[in-house]
Amino acid sequence: MSKVSNIMRLALLQLKGSKDKTVNVQNAVSKIEAAVREHQPRLITLPECFNAPYGTKYFREYSETIPDGYTSQQLSNLAKKHQVYIVGGTIPELGENDAIYNTCTVWSPSGDLIAKHRKMHLFDIDVKGGIRFKESETLSAGNDFTTIDVDGHKIGIGICYDIRFEEMARLYRNEGCEMIIYPAAFNMTTGPLHWELLQRSRANDNQLFVVTTSPARDPSAEYVAYGHSMIVDPWAKVQKSASDGEETVVADIDFSLVEQVRQQIPVFSQRRLDLYATARNGQ
Ligand SMILES: NC(=O)CC(=O)C(=O)O
């Protein structure tokens, strides 16, 4: 598809969550309605696990089938009603053979499901004195890369822990992506350490926009999200960032920056693929 415009308005909805799915989804609905009314974005993004508490013991109970489940239907209706793209954060998905996935749905302005990304790298970590989390206790990993086309701009989708895997971002860059969107929920151990660093790294390595959308921080929750939803530009500069509470971040993305940085610092064409291919360690 040819590029309709180089400017695209985004609204990132950093939402607070609770244990009540209907309340969570209706909060997303009202924030989407407000963002459309006040800012007329082309694309809206939601946080990881926005309709459920983020915890392995909750994923099955809150899971839904896609696209006929309650949350999917709400997002589809809103996308159609307001003629916007919605990158619908993630929800626990009930998939084939009773497997549960952490899944991002993407809805077009006609209300159609145009993509579904299942988190590929499960969040299994054990930081002594910090955080232990093991998504693989209840979740299965997705096996597919996901890209979408919005007005001629190719966008890759990843989910939270996926951002730590540079190969995935490079693959999207190789496929021509100008942006990668990650619904994400870092925490109070890894957030201060790595949240901004990883986004700027992926943006810098691949000379593209990186967009993250986090839940708002709730210090009383079992899993305390870091917040700070963010847009990083292809120069690896933070274009806009939320604080830690509930907030809507609105920004106009100028995709011409992608070509600008790729021309001025042409590392992609300067790579020594001839040498890397025969590297001694074979990695
Ligand atoms: N929650 C995640 O998937 C990832 C995360 O918090 C981290 O990588 O740190």
The ligand as an SDF file (V2000), in Angstrom:
LIG
                    3D

  9  8  0  0  0  0  0  0  0  0999 V2000
    6.4200   -8.4700   31.9880 N   0  0  0  0  0  0  0  0  0  0  0  0
    7.2220   -8.8110   30.9850 C   0  0  0  0  0  0  0  0  0  0  0  0
    6.8430   -9.5390   30.1090 O   0  0  0  0  0  0  0  0  0  0  0  0
    8.6180   -8.3290   30.8880 C   0  0  0  0  0  0  0  0  0  0  0  0
    9.2750   -7.5930   31.9770 C   0  0  0  0  0  0  0  0  0  0  0  0
    8.6900   -7.1210   32.9360 O   0  0  0  0  0  0  0  0  0  0  0  0
   10.7310   -7.4710   31.8520 C   0  0  0  0  0  0  0  0  0  0  0  0
   11.2810   -7.9300   30.8310 O   0  0  0  0  0  0  0  0  0  0  0  0
   11.3760   -6.9480   32.7390 O   0  0  0  0  0  0  0  0  0  0  0  0
  1  2  1  0
  2  3  2  0
  2  4  1  0
  4  5  1  0
  5  6  2  0
  5  7  1  0
  7  8  2  0
  7  9  1  0
M  END
$$$$
